[in-house]
Amino acid sequence: MIKQLTEAIAWAKRLEDERGAAFIELALCLPIMFVLVFGLIDFSMIIFDNQMLSGISRQGSDLAARDAFGSENLQPIVSALETQGSSLNIGTKGWIIVTEVADATDSTGNLISNDPIIVDQAESQTGIAETSATAAWVSNPAKYLPANAATVLNAGQRLYVTEVFYSYSPMTPVGGFLKTSLASTLYDVAYF
């Protein structure tokens, strides 16, 4: 009888020790699991937002290249893109710049230089204030174009550049937990 009682007590003590071990394992694994899940959520949202920005920038350059709203004014294209990006709240958390670029010509249409200049530019009226990577004012040389842009443009041709900026804010606290920050401003550009 005493032998059975001793075995029962030893078995109960072993069971108690195992429960404590499982609790410690859970306590060690839970933070890692939270970081993985929260990281997955935030990186998925960054990828989704980048895809949305890519679609908006391509749509803007396509609309401008097809002369959808008339080449004399690019502002309706910016307004249409802000409407398209309403799911991202691009009107307050973003900035859209549509730029028309062409080779510099004189009043008779003769080519002055092979360096493209800005012919027209329109941008968002509200949202985060950003500066165009192409350039900021009409008649200025266009900077940061693809390497072959100057050779592709022929006299009378136009290149349309749509730049979309978006202020991304993470959905989860994983950045604070890891003492790091994710991308704060996302950027996409399309050339047509």
Backbone as ProteinMPNN parsed JSONL, in Angstrom:
{"seq_chain_A": "MIKQLTEAIAWAKRLEDERGAAFIELALCLPIMFVLVFGLIDFSMIIFDNQMLSGISRQGSDLAARDAFGSENLQPIVSALETQGSSLNIGTKGWIIVTEVADATDSTGNLISNDPIIVDQAESQTGIAETSATAAWVSNPAKYLPANAATVLNAGQRLYVTEVFYSYSPMTPVGGFLKTSLASTLYDVAYF", "coords_chain_A": {"N_chain_A": [[0.81, -1.179, 0.0], [1.898, 1.269, 0.798], [3.854, 1.478, -1.075], [2.369, 1.838, -3.432], [1.126, 4.256, -2.865], [3.359, 5.928, -2.737], [4.222, 5.757, -5.374], [2.02, 6.964, -6.646], [2.167, 9.556, -5.659], [4.64, 10.333, -6.735], [3.991, 10.168, -9.439], [2.028, 12.206, -9.628], [3.571, 14.421, -8.966], [5.356, 14.467, -11.144], [3.545, 14.965, -13.231], [2.709, 17.517, -12.499], [5.108, 18.943, -12.838], [5.428, 18.698, -15.596], [3.262, 20.193, -16.534], [4.045, 22.739, -15.776], [6.305, 23.015, -17.38], [5.158, 23.065, -19.914], [3.761, 25.455, -19.732], [5.888, 27.28, -19.533], [7.111, 26.865, -22.031], [5.056, 27.785, -23.683], [5.039, 30.479, -22.886], [7.51, 31.293, -23.871], [7.236, 30.896, -26.639], [4.995, 32.365, -27.447], [5.475, 35.292, -27.764], [7.126, 35.239, -30.056], [5.406, 34.104, -31.906], [3.428, 36.131, -32.014], [4.949, 38.256, -33.125], [5.533, 37.163, -35.644], [2.925, 36.831, -36.745], [1.87, 39.483, -36.619], [3.834, 40.789, -38.146], [3.421, 39.524, -40.606], [0.86, 40.473, -41.21], [1.318, 43.301, -41.42], [3.303, 43.432, -43.489], [1.87, 42.269, -45.549], [-0.089, 44.209, -45.919], [1.518, 46.326, -46.798], [2.404, 45.307, -49.244], [-0.073, 45.052, -50.563], [-0.892, 47.785, -50.606], [1.185, 48.85, -52.177], [0.624, 47.565, -54.609], [-1.85, 48.745, -55.197], [-1.001, 51.43, -55.505], [0.637, 51.134, -57.722], [-1.231, 50.443, -59.692], [-2.757, 52.814, -59.735], [-0.845, 54.728, -60.569], [-0.141, 53.746, -63.118], [-2.626, 53.886, -64.383], [-3.012, 56.663, -64.386], [-0.913, 57.647, -66.066], [-1.637, 56.313, -68.384], [-4.198, 57.4, -68.926], [-3.465, 60.071, -69.419], [-1.749, 59.747, -71.643], [-3.518, 58.773, -73.523], [-4.959, 60.977, -73.938], [-7.298, 61.461, -72.518], [-8.703, 63.426, -71.066], [-8.197, 65.704, -72.42], [-5.398, 67.394, -73.608], [-4.728, 69.9, -72.714], [-4.99, 70.261, -70.021], [-3.991, 68.713, -67.102], [-5.077, 68.405, -64.633], [-7.749, 67.29, -64.265], [-7.155, 64.578, -64.528], [-5.607, 64.028, -62.283], [-7.581, 64.434, -60.347], [-9.345, 62.362, -61.024], [-7.725, 60.165, -60.413], [-7.431, 60.479, -57.669], [-10.017, 59.892, -56.89], [-10.118, 57.224, -57.705], [-8.275, 56.157, -55.926], [-9.578, 56.246, -53.505], [-10.126, 54.212, -51.66], [-7.755, 53.891, -50.335], [-7.656, 56.258, -49.096], [-6.408, 58.358, -50.424], [-6.663, 61.046, -50.882], [-6.147, 62.42, -48.507], [-4.012, 61.075, -47.331], [-2.138, 60.821, -49.26], [-0.316, 61.784, -52.3], [-0.429, 62.97, -55.558], [1.195, 63.332, -58.633], [1.143, 64.391, -61.904], [2.967, 64.543, -64.817], [3.875, 66.076, -67.87], [6.158, 65.488, -70.378], [8.451, 66.579, -72.863], [10.62, 66.88, -75.774], [12.721, 69.736, -76.011], [11.655, 72.334, -78.033], [11.702, 74.976, -80.509], [9.673, 77.885, -81.383], [8.921, 77.29, -83.98], [8.889, 74.596, -84.049], [11.26, 73.269, -84.316], [13.836, 71.155, -83.137], [15.478, 71.935, -80.186], [17.159, 70.89, -78.185], [18.249, 67.654, -77.073], [17.485, 67.119, -74.553], [14.894, 66.333, -72.488], [12.144, 68.414, -71.452], [9.879, 69.774, -68.983], [6.576, 70.081, -69.882], [3.967, 70.358, -68.948], [2.354, 70.186, -65.76], [0.553, 68.71, -63.101], [-0.835, 68.484, -59.838], [-1.891, 66.97, -56.712], [-4.296, 68.649, -54.649], [-4.747, 68.456, -51.979], [-3.56, 66.614, -49.113], [-0.543, 64.785, -48.304], [2.391, 66.694, -48.593], [4.566, 66.421, -51.232], [7.521, 66.32, -53.302], [8.082, 66.264, -56.772], [9.99, 63.722, -58.358], [10.717, 63.923, -60.955], [10.823, 66.652, -61.804], [10.15, 70.06, -60.811], [8.979, 72.393, -62.002], [7.343, 73.88, -64.831], [8.933, 74.04, -67.997], [11.433, 73.482, -66.989], [14.331, 71.339, -67.086], [13.72, 67.852, -67.362], [14.359, 65.61, -64.835], [15.741, 62.471, -63.717], [14.541, 60.549, -65.419], [13.788, 57.488, -67.223], [16.68, 55.887, -68.636], [16.6, 55.636, -71.447], [14.724, 57.492, -72.262], [15.207, 60.004, -73.481], [16.171, 59.26, -75.971], [14.049, 57.903, -77.039], [11.959, 59.696, -77.345], [10.577, 61.473, -79.985], [10.372, 64.319, -82.199], [7.593, 66.235, -81.349], [6.434, 64.238, -79.842], [5.219, 63.057, -76.664], [5.921, 62.339, -73.23], [4.431, 60.856, -70.493], [4.411, 61.125, -67.052], [3.48, 59.669, -64.098], [3.398, 60.087, -60.731], [2.975, 58.658, -57.563], [2.549, 59.159, -54.205], [2.34, 57.84, -50.907], [1.359, 57.896, -47.574], [2.134, 55.563, -45.417], [0.82, 53.832, -42.659], [1.454, 51.548, -40.109], [-0.597, 48.704, -39.239], [-0.368, 47.173, -36.997], [1.363, 46.795, -33.799], [3.978, 45.861, -34.247], [6.347, 47.078, -35.168], [7.034, 48.879, -33.1], [7.414, 47.054, -31.081], [9.636, 45.639, -31.959], [11.378, 47.694, -32.003], [11.861, 49.116, -34.378], [11.187, 50.669, -37.57], [8.733, 50.572, -40.118], [8.375, 51.139, -43.685], [7.554, 54.5, -44.231], [6.645, 56.297, -46.168], [5.301, 55.389, -49.135], [6.076, 54.885, -52.611], [5.377, 55.17, -56.068], [5.866, 55.056, -59.602], [4.954, 55.703, -62.98], [5.627, 55.489, -66.465], [4.503, 56.602, -69.54]], "CA_chain_A": [[0.0, 0.0, 0.0], [2.774, 2.428, 0.861], [4.541, 1.545, -2.367], [1.426, 2.407, -4.397], [0.945, 5.648, -2.492], [4.579, 6.615, -3.141], [4.187, 5.847, -6.841], [0.979, 7.933, -7.004], [2.689, 10.892, -5.359], [5.676, 10.612, -7.73], [3.305, 10.408, -10.717], [1.382, 13.52, -9.529], [4.628, 15.434, -9.011], [5.841, 14.505, -12.529], [2.49, 15.629, -14.003], [2.778, 18.933, -12.146], [6.311, 19.466, -13.47], [5.182, 18.786, -17.036], [2.374, 21.327, -16.779], [4.872, 23.925, -15.646], [7.165, 23.079, -18.562], [4.318, 23.487, -21.045], [3.485, 26.871, -19.546], [7.12, 28.001, -19.874], [7.252, 26.778, -23.487], [4.067, 28.713, -24.252], [5.49, 31.844, -22.609], [8.632, 31.586, -24.763], [6.814, 30.858, -28.05], [3.93, 33.328, -27.741], [5.966, 36.541, -28.376], [7.606, 34.96, -31.41], [4.204, 33.922, -32.74], [2.828, 37.45, -32.224], [5.786, 38.999, -34.07], [5.33, 36.581, -36.973], [1.567, 37.135, -37.228], [1.777, 40.932, -36.852], [4.698, 41.089, -39.29], [2.717, 39.044, -41.802], [-0.243, 41.406, -41.479], [1.845, 44.584, -41.905], [3.946, 43.291, -44.795], [0.801, 42.033, -46.526], [-0.717, 45.502, -46.209], [2.457, 47.102, -47.612], [2.351, 44.747, -50.598], [-1.37, 45.439, -51.123], [-0.866, 49.218, -50.894], [2.07, 49.047, -53.335], [-0.12, 47.145, -55.806], [-2.833, 49.806, -55.468], [-0.275, 52.592, -56.021], [1.078, 50.791, -59.071], [-2.403, 50.562, -60.56], [-3.126, 54.23, -59.852], [0.143, 55.443, -61.391], [-0.28, 53.281, -64.507], [-3.884, 54.431, -64.903], [-2.817, 58.089, -64.637], [-0.11, 57.842, -67.278], [-2.43, 55.821, -69.517], [-5.216, 58.413, -69.227], [-2.807, 61.239, -70.015], [-1.232, 59.387, -72.964], [-4.656, 58.617, -74.438], [-5.602, 62.286, -74.039], [-8.658, 61.194, -72.066], [-9.366, 64.626, -70.581], [-7.702, 66.854, -73.181], [-3.997, 67.619, -73.236], [-4.479, 71.243, -72.206], [-5.078, 70.312, -68.569], [-3.788, 67.414, -66.464], [-5.712, 68.392, -63.31], [-8.839, 66.302, -64.162], [-6.574, 63.237, -64.369], [-5.25, 63.924, -60.865], [-8.846, 64.28, -59.612], [-9.843, 61.009, -61.281], [-6.867, 59.229, -59.678], [-7.778, 60.598, -56.248], [-11.258, 59.131, -56.735], [-9.767, 55.807, -57.816], [-7.54, 55.779, -54.725], [-10.334, 56.593, -52.299], [-10.054, 53.13, -50.677], [-6.54, 54.145, -49.558], [-7.776, 57.618, -48.589], [-5.281, 59.035, -51.076], [-6.889, 62.495, -50.837], [-5.55, 62.996, -47.304], [-2.785, 60.371, -46.958], [-1.308, 60.622, -50.446], [-0.002, 62.929, -53.165], [-0.328, 62.509, -56.937], [1.763, 64.326, -59.553], [1.155, 63.965, -63.308], [3.876, 65.438, -65.535], [4.011, 65.887, -69.306], [7.539, 65.771, -70.756], [8.712, 66.549, -74.31], [11.891, 67.486, -76.156], [12.663, 71.184, -76.137], [11.575, 72.818, -79.416], [11.442, 76.404, -80.602], [8.303, 78.222, -81.81], [8.626, 76.694, -85.288], [8.866, 73.145, -83.918], [12.596, 72.686, -84.488], [14.416, 70.608, -81.921], [16.53, 72.759, -79.595], [18.106, 69.977, -77.535], [17.731, 66.312, -76.829], [17.144, 67.008, -73.145], [13.457, 66.567, -72.287], [11.726, 69.434, -70.484], [8.509, 69.634, -68.505], [5.634, 70.898, -70.645], [2.817, 70.623, -68.078], [2.383, 69.392, -64.537], [-0.581, 68.912, -62.194], [-0.652, 67.7, -58.625], [-2.988, 66.971, -55.748], [-4.517, 69.904, -53.939], [-4.73, 68.142, -50.551], [-2.81, 65.405, -48.788], [0.831, 65.02, -47.847], [3.127, 67.474, -49.593], [5.778, 65.763, -51.732], [8.125, 66.95, -54.473], [8.261, 65.349, -57.896], [11.353, 63.285, -58.664], [10.977, 64.303, -62.336], [11.219, 68.049, -61.646], [9.05, 70.747, -60.157], [8.338, 73.5, -62.694], [7.236, 73.837, -66.284], [10.091, 74.528, -68.755], [12.68, 72.986, -66.411], [14.721, 70.013, -67.604], [13.167, 66.703, -66.627], [15.41, 64.785, -64.244], [15.412, 61.13, -63.251], [13.734, 59.783, -66.366], [14.518, 56.286, -67.637], [17.868, 56.199, -69.441], [16.305, 55.712, -72.873], [13.62, 58.418, -72.535], [15.63, 61.048, -74.422], [16.33, 58.687, -77.31], [12.747, 57.404, -77.509], [11.104, 60.822, -77.728], [10.797, 62.133, -81.264], [9.743, 65.64, -82.244], [6.141, 66.211, -81.251], [5.961, 63.187, -78.937], [5.156, 63.402, -75.246], [6.065, 61.276, -72.243], [3.636, 61.191, -69.321], [4.943, 60.53, -65.828], [2.571, 59.773, -62.957], [4.027, 59.713, -59.467], [2.017, 58.539, -56.471], [3.139, 59.028, -52.87], [1.32, 57.424, -49.939], [1.855, 57.821, -46.205], [1.71, 54.28, -44.855], [0.91, 53.666, -41.203], [1.264, 50.128, -39.806], [-1.827, 48.328, -38.551], [-0.043, 46.46, -35.765], [2.473, 47.41, -33.059], [5.195, 45.062, -34.376], [7.5, 47.965, -35.302], [7.396, 49.351, -31.766], [7.875, 45.9, -30.306], [10.989, 45.313, -32.424], [12.135, 48.953, -31.997], [12.217, 49.429, -35.757], [10.052, 51.284, -38.262], [8.487, 50.134, -41.486], [8.355, 52.249, -44.645], [6.526, 55.466, -43.862], [6.081, 56.859, -47.398], [5.432, 54.496, -50.281], [6.188, 55.671, -53.843], [5.34, 54.433, -57.321], [5.898, 55.937, -60.765], [4.709, 55.033, -64.271], [5.99, 56.29, -67.638], [3.83, 56.218, -70.775]], "C_chain_A": [[0.867, 1.263, 0.0], [3.504, 2.592, -0.472], [3.639, 2.184, -3.414], [1.204, 3.897, -4.121], [2.166, 6.473, -2.909], [4.628, 6.789, -4.661], [3.166, 6.882, -7.307], [1.471, 9.355, -6.761], [3.757, 11.281, -6.376], [5.057, 10.919, -9.088], [2.654, 11.799, -10.733], [2.423, 14.637, -9.612], [5.173, 15.582, -10.428], [4.829, 15.234, -13.414], [2.513, 17.132, -13.737], [3.987, 19.594, -12.805], [6.106, 19.639, -14.968], [4.259, 19.942, -17.372], [3.145, 22.636, -16.681], [5.78, 24.109, -16.854], [6.376, 23.549, -19.778], [4.003, 24.974, -20.953], [4.704, 27.709, -19.913], [7.348, 27.98, -21.38], [6.293, 27.737, -24.186], [4.52, 30.158, -24.063], [6.66, 32.236, -23.515], [8.198, 31.686, -26.228], [5.808, 31.944, -28.405], [4.447, 34.655, -28.311], [6.464, 36.341, -29.806], [6.426, 34.79, -32.363], [3.526, 35.26, -33.03], [3.627, 38.268, -33.229], [5.582, 38.466, -35.489], [3.964, 36.938, -37.547], [1.431, 38.627, -37.534], [2.642, 41.358, -38.034], [4.05, 40.678, -40.598], [1.595, 40.0, -42.182], [0.298, 42.711, -42.069], [2.509, 44.463, -43.271], [2.924, 42.982, -45.881], [0.118, 43.339, -46.903], [0.213, 46.388, -47.049], [2.424, 46.613, -49.054], [1.044, 45.14, -51.28], [-1.375, 46.921, -51.507], [0.047, 49.53, -52.079], [1.387, 48.641, -54.637], [-1.169, 48.19, -56.186], [-2.146, 51.038, -56.071], [0.202, 52.35, -57.448], [-0.074, 50.923, -60.065], [-2.808, 52.007, -60.789], [-2.137, 54.971, -60.755], [0.043, 55.025, -62.859], [-1.547, 53.85, -65.146], [-3.729, 55.914, -65.235], [-2.023, 58.351, -65.901], [-0.866, 57.383, -68.52], [-3.499, 56.833, -69.912], [-4.597, 59.629, -69.912], [-2.325, 60.936, -71.43], [-2.356, 59.229, -73.984], [-5.423, 59.914, -74.606], [-7.057, 62.194, -73.605], [-9.406, 62.455, -71.64], [-8.954, 65.874, -71.355], [-6.327, 67.24, -72.698], [-3.75, 69.002, -72.644], [-4.51, 71.313, -70.683], [-4.953, 68.904, -67.99], [-4.508, 67.297, -65.126], [-6.897, 67.428, -63.222], [-8.324, 64.869, -63.994], [-6.192, 63.016, -62.913], [-6.511, 63.703, -60.029], [-9.415, 62.883, -59.802], [-9.024, 59.972, -60.51], [-7.129, 59.293, -58.178], [-9.074, 59.844, -55.958], [-10.97, 57.635, -56.783], [-9.057, 55.32, -56.552], [-8.275, 56.076, -53.438], [-10.3, 55.477, -51.253], [-8.799, 53.247, -49.814], [-6.591, 55.504, -48.865], [-6.634, 58.482, -49.123], [-5.441, 60.556, -51.048], [-6.264, 63.15, -49.622], [-4.222, 62.339, -46.933], [-1.842, 60.17, -48.14], [-1.064, 61.914, -51.207], [0.217, 62.378, -54.564], [0.211, 63.652, -57.79], [1.773, 63.715, -60.953], [1.951, 65.007, -64.087], [3.915, 65.069, -67.011], [5.404, 66.361, -69.713], [7.672, 65.671, -72.273], [10.102, 67.116, -74.564], [11.699, 68.984, -76.319], [12.678, 71.573, -77.614], [11.334, 74.319, -79.402], [10.035, 76.63, -81.133], [7.938, 77.624, -83.166], [8.625, 75.17, -85.246], [10.199, 72.477, -84.136], [13.17, 72.277, -83.142], [15.566, 71.489, -81.436], [17.593, 71.866, -78.965], [17.435, 68.625, -77.339], [17.372, 66.092, -75.368], [15.662, 67.3, -72.959], [13.203, 67.64, -71.231], [10.285, 69.162, -70.079], [7.626, 70.612, -69.273], [4.447, 71.293, -69.769], [2.938, 69.724, -66.858], [1.171, 69.737, -63.687], [-0.358, 68.02, -60.987], [-1.855, 67.825, -57.722], [-3.085, 68.321, -55.058], [-4.495, 69.693, -52.425], [-3.925, 66.869, -50.341], [-1.433, 65.749, -48.255], [1.577, 65.758, -48.946], [4.419, 66.754, -49.957], [6.264, 66.505, -52.974], [8.358, 65.904, -55.543], [9.729, 64.995, -58.083], [11.718, 63.669, -60.093], [11.506, 65.727, -62.404], [9.986, 68.8, -61.177], [8.358, 71.831, -60.976], [8.354, 73.304, -64.2], [8.443, 74.555, -66.889], [11.435, 74.152, -68.139], [13.048, 71.66, -67.056], [14.139, 68.909, -66.724], [14.314, 65.839, -66.133], [14.855, 63.4, -63.931], [14.398, 60.406, -64.123], [14.48, 58.49, -66.677], [15.624, 56.654, -68.624], [17.551, 56.38, -70.921], [15.199, 56.707, -73.214], [14.006, 59.468, -73.568], [15.771, 60.497, -75.83], [15.009, 58.194, -77.882], [11.867, 58.539, -78.003], [11.529, 61.394, -79.077], [10.101, 63.483, -81.225], [8.233, 65.488, -82.223], [5.601, 65.126, -80.328], [6.048, 63.661, -77.491], [5.37, 62.148, -74.407], [5.291, 61.729, -71.011], [4.137, 60.396, -68.128], [3.93, 60.754, -64.722], [3.276, 59.237, -61.729], [2.971, 59.709, -58.369], [2.788, 58.301, -55.177], [2.015, 58.645, -51.907], [1.963, 57.284, -48.567], [1.286, 56.568, -45.55], [1.851, 54.294, -43.335], [0.585, 52.21, -40.881], [-0.034, 49.884, -39.037], [-1.546, 47.721, -37.179], [1.144, 47.123, -35.067], [3.805, 46.685, -33.212], [6.439, 45.937, -34.514], [7.97, 48.5, -33.966], [7.95, 48.243, -30.907], [9.308, 45.54, -30.676], [11.913, 46.523, -32.424], [12.703, 49.271, -33.38], [11.003, 50.08, -36.407], [9.955, 50.714, -39.669], [8.49, 51.362, -42.386], [7.232, 53.218, -44.27], [5.884, 56.12, -45.087], [6.376, 55.89, -48.541], [5.403, 55.351, -51.552], [6.103, 54.729, -55.04], [5.289, 55.435, -58.469], [5.65, 55.101, -62.015], [5.009, 56.01, -65.395], [5.24, 55.749, -68.85], [4.141, 57.238, -71.843]], "O_chain_A": [[0.583, 2.214, -0.728], [3.738, 3.71, -0.931], [4.108, 2.997, -4.209], [1.107, 4.697, -5.051], [2.017, 7.598, -3.386], [5.028, 7.839, -5.163], [3.422, 7.605, -8.269], [1.218, 10.251, -7.565], [3.789, 12.423, -6.835], [5.52, 11.806, -9.806], [2.721, 12.496, -11.746], [2.193, 15.666, -10.246], [5.427, 16.701, -10.874], [5.219, 16.038, -14.26], [2.353, 17.928, -14.662], [3.874, 20.721, -13.287], [6.564, 20.625, -15.546], [4.449, 20.608, -18.391], [2.892, 23.554, -17.461], [5.999, 25.235, -17.301], [6.874, 24.341, -20.579], [3.979, 25.674, -21.965], [4.558, 28.753, -20.548], [7.745, 28.996, -21.95], [6.659, 28.412, -25.149], [4.399, 30.971, -24.979], [6.783, 33.403, -23.886], [8.75, 32.492, -26.977], [5.771, 32.399, -29.549], [3.878, 35.119, -29.299], [6.241, 37.192, -30.667], [6.455, 35.279, -33.492], [3.096, 35.505, -34.157], [3.042, 38.912, -34.1], [5.471, 39.249, -36.432], [3.862, 37.308, -38.716], [0.93, 38.995, -38.597], [2.228, 42.196, -38.835], [4.123, 41.406, -41.588], [1.408, 40.3, -43.361], [-0.197, 43.18, -43.095], [2.294, 45.316, -44.132], [3.102, 43.397, -47.026], [-0.216, 43.557, -48.068], [-0.257, 47.122, -47.918], [2.417, 47.42, -49.983], [1.049, 45.519, -52.451], [-1.81, 47.277, -52.602], [-0.283, 50.386, -52.9], [1.556, 49.307, -55.658], [-1.353, 48.485, -57.367], [-2.647, 51.621, -57.032], [0.173, 53.255, -58.282], [0.105, 51.459, -61.159], [-3.162, 52.388, -61.904], [-2.548, 55.754, -61.611], [0.133, 55.872, -63.748], [-1.537, 54.246, -66.311], [-4.252, 56.378, -66.248], [-2.411, 59.184, -66.72], [-0.749, 57.992, -69.584], [-3.692, 57.1, -71.098], [-5.153, 60.152, -70.877], [-2.471, 61.769, -72.324], [-2.172, 59.516, -75.167], [-6.42, 59.962, -75.327], [-7.941, 62.773, -74.236], [-10.619, 62.546, -71.834], [-9.327, 66.985, -70.978], [-6.112, 67.397, -71.496], [-2.665, 69.256, -72.121], [-4.1, 72.321, -70.107], [-5.721, 68.01, -68.347], [-4.552, 66.215, -64.541], [-7.055, 66.784, -62.185], [-8.995, 64.04, -63.38], [-6.426, 61.938, -62.367], [-6.513, 62.884, -59.11], [-9.913, 62.281, -58.85], [-9.585, 58.999, -60.006], [-7.057, 58.274, -57.491], [-9.213, 59.227, -54.902], [-11.517, 56.869, -55.991], [-9.233, 54.167, -56.158], [-7.653, 56.152, -52.378], [-10.433, 55.763, -50.063], [-8.778, 52.757, -48.684], [-5.672, 55.862, -48.129], [-5.989, 59.226, -48.384], [-4.454, 61.28, -51.176], [-5.883, 64.319, -49.685], [-3.386, 62.972, -46.288], [-0.861, 59.434, -48.037], [-1.532, 62.985, -50.822], [0.969, 61.42, -54.741], [-0.249, 64.789, -57.689], [2.346, 62.646, -61.163], [1.654, 66.2, -64.03], [3.982, 63.891, -67.361], [5.787, 67.496, -69.429], [7.081, 64.79, -72.896], [10.694, 67.75, -73.69], [10.629, 69.439, -76.72], [13.586, 71.198, -78.356], [10.832, 74.872, -78.423], [9.281, 75.674, -81.315], [6.755, 77.468, -83.468], [8.394, 74.517, -86.264], [10.281, 71.249, -84.144], [13.004, 72.973, -82.14], [16.51, 71.756, -82.179], [18.787, 72.063, -79.188], [16.214, 68.491, -77.43], [16.993, 64.985, -74.986], [15.217, 68.411, -73.245], [13.94, 67.76, -70.253], [9.566, 68.416, -70.744], [7.894, 71.813, -69.309], [3.973, 72.427, -69.836], [3.539, 68.651, -66.911], [0.801, 70.905, -63.561], [0.228, 66.943, -61.092], [-2.726, 68.669, -57.931], [-2.095, 69.036, -54.904], [-4.254, 70.635, -51.669], [-3.647, 66.136, -51.29], [-1.189, 66.87, -47.809], [1.392, 65.455, -50.125], [5.264, 66.507, -49.097], [5.502, 67.23, -53.613], [8.784, 64.786, -55.25], [10.603, 65.855, -57.98], [12.901, 63.738, -60.424], [12.549, 65.968, -63.012], [8.892, 68.238, -61.148], [7.216, 72.167, -60.663], [9.241, 72.661, -64.762], [8.913, 75.558, -66.35], [12.478, 74.472, -68.709], [12.171, 70.934, -67.524], [14.08, 69.033, -65.501], [15.144, 65.387, -66.923], [13.642, 63.199, -63.889], [13.502, 59.731, -63.616], [15.681, 58.398, -66.422], [15.501, 57.632, -69.362], [18.18, 57.205, -71.584], [14.772, 56.758, -74.368], [13.204, 59.789, -74.445], [15.509, 61.214, -76.795], [14.872, 58.082, -79.1], [11.116, 58.375, -78.964], [12.69, 61.75, -79.279], [9.323, 63.756, -80.31], [7.666, 64.706, -82.986], [4.4, 65.105, -80.058], [6.839, 64.539, -77.147], [5.039, 61.04, -74.828], [5.47, 62.851, -70.539], [4.271, 59.173, -68.179], [3.559, 61.892, -64.435], [3.699, 58.082, -61.692], [2.173, 60.64, -58.258], [3.576, 57.361, -55.072], [0.874, 59.075, -52.075], [2.993, 56.627, -48.421], [0.114, 56.521, -45.178], [2.875, 54.717, -42.798], [-0.44, 51.69, -41.324], [-0.503, 50.741, -38.288], [-2.404, 47.757, -36.298], [1.853, 47.925, -35.676], [4.693, 46.874, -32.38], [7.499, 45.562, -34.012], [9.173, 48.571, -33.715], [8.85, 48.463, -30.096], [10.104, 45.177, -29.809], [13.083, 46.417, -32.792], [13.867, 49.644, -33.523], [9.906, 50.042, -35.849], [10.961, 50.418, -40.313], [8.596, 52.49, -41.907], [6.1, 52.802, -44.023], [4.702, 56.462, -45.051], [7.53, 55.613, -48.867], [4.782, 56.414, -51.573], [6.676, 53.639, -55.033], [4.738, 56.527, -58.328], [6.074, 53.949, -62.103], [4.694, 57.197, -65.306], [5.334, 54.56, -69.154], [3.673, 57.11, -72.974]]}, "name": "protein", "num_of_chains": 1, "seq": "MIKQLTEAIAWAKRLEDERGAAFIELALCLPIMFVLVFGLIDFSMIIFDNQMLSGISRQGSDLAARDAFGSENLQPIVSALETQGSSLNIGTKGWIIVTEVADATDSTGNLISNDPIIVDQAESQTGIAETSATAAWVSNPAKYLPANAATVLNAGQRLYVTEVFYSYSPMTPVGGFLKTSLASTLYDVAYF"}
